[in-house]
Amino acid sequence: MSIKSEKIQGKLIINEIDSSNLKKTIYDTSNEKLVVTFKNGMEYEYEKVPHSMYTKFRMAESQGGFFNKEIGRKYKYKKITK
């Protein structure tokens, strides 16, 4: 597992990740939105990611591999950095 730290702030779950591609995730349990910060500084917001899917992501042996296979292209997303 490559999660370095996890904080819960209200309805947000914030994970710092030690991965070759991922740096940080912020999951909002109230609206199922997942914000992913990549190592290159780009941020994307993924919509309607079920809490159960985010839990599987957090528990995965490799967060980067799980993200690429199960979340990255399967959920609607938009770039939020300029």
N, C-alpha and C positions, 0 to 999 in steps of 0.2 A: 504494500500500500504506500502511496506517495503523498498522502495528505500530511502537511507539516503542522497545520493548526486549524482548529475549528472554533468559531464563535457563533453564538446565537444571540441576535439582537431583535427582540420582539418576534416578528414573523419572518425574519431573515436568517438564513443559515449561510455563513461566510466561511469558505475554505481556502486556505493557502495551499497550493499544490506544488510539489517538486516533481516536475515532468519535463520531458524534452520539448513539449509543445504548449502545455497549459501552465498558467501562473496562478490564477485565482478564479473562484466561482462564487456567485451570490445567488442563492435560491430564495424566492419569495413564496412562502407557503400559502399566502392569501390569494394569489392570482396565478400560481404555477408558472411564473416567469423565471428563467435562468439566464443570468448574465455571466458570460465567460470572458475572461481576460487571457489572451494568448501571450506567449513569451515575446512576440514581436510588438507587443503593446496594443494590438487591435482588440476591440471589444465588440461582442455580438450578443444580442438578446434573443433567446429562444422562447417561443410561446407554447403554452399548454403542455409543459413537461410534467407528467404526473409525479407526485411526491414519491410513489413507490419506485419510479424509474430513477429519481435522484438518489434515493437510498441505495439502490443497486450500484449506481455510479460511485458513491462514496465508499462502498464496501468492496469494490472491484480490486483485483490484484494490481491492475494498471488502469488508472483513471484515464490516461490519454488514449489507450487502446479501446476502452469501453466507450468513451465519448465518441471516438471516430466511428465505431461500429454501430452503436445503439442510439446516439443522440444527434450528432453533427449534421447528418443529411436527412434525418427522419422527421424533424420538427421544423415548423416555419420559423425563420430567423431574419433578423435585420442587423446591419452594421450600425453601431451607435457611436463609434469614434470617428473623428474627422480626419 
